[in-house]
Amino acid sequence: PQAKSQGIQGSVILEILIDEAGKVRSVRLIKGVGFGLDEAALEAIRNFEFEPAQMENKAVAVKIRYAYKFVLD
């Protein structure tokens, strides 16, 4: 609500560790926007489930960067 009322939008960049089951195990903020959007992105990404990464037909943990984009209508 704070960002929307001030017309703030942008991308929050996160570094995410995803385990062999596709669950988010840790999240680190790389670049934020502020105005409550960083916290919203961190909270949302912790509830994501991903398709596990594969290496030689075996599920493996992986660390990725993810951009969570906030766009005003």
N, C-alpha and C positions, 0 to 999 in steps of 0.2 A: 504493500500500500504506500509506503514512504517513497519508493522509487517511482511508482506510477503517478503519484500526485506531483512529482517534480519533473516528470517527463524523461526519466532516466531509463536507458536501455543499453544493452551491450552483452559481451560474452565473459563468462567466468571460466577460467582455465583451471582444470583440476588434474592431478596425477593420481591414478587409481591403481591399486593392487587388487587383481581379480584372481581368486584361487582356482583350483582344479575343478571345482563344482560350479564355477560361474558366479560365486558370491563375492561381493565387495568386501575386502578385508581391511583396507586402509585407504584414506583419502587425504591428499595434501593440496592446499590452495596454492596455485602457481601465480595466477593473476586475477585480481578481483575488480569488481565494479563499485562495491560499497552499497550504501542505502538499503541494506537488508538482503540484497540479491546474492551476496556471497554465502550467507547463512542458509538461504533458501536452496541454493544449488547443492551445498554440502549435505543438507538434510535429505534432499530428493535422491541424490546419487547413492546414498547409503542403502536405499531401498531397491535399487536396480538389481536385476539378475541378468547376466550375460551368458551367451553361448561360450562354453569353455574353449580356450585356445587349444590347438592340437599340434603336437610335434611327433612325427613318426607314429601316427594313429594312437597317441596317448595324450590324455588331457593334462595340461600343464598350467601352472600359475603364470601370470603375465602382468607387467606394469605398462599402463597406457596413459596417454594424455587425452583428456576429453574436454570439449568446449560445450558448455551449457549456455545456450543463447536465449536472452530475454529480449523480446520484441514487443513494442507497444502496438496495439491495434489502431 
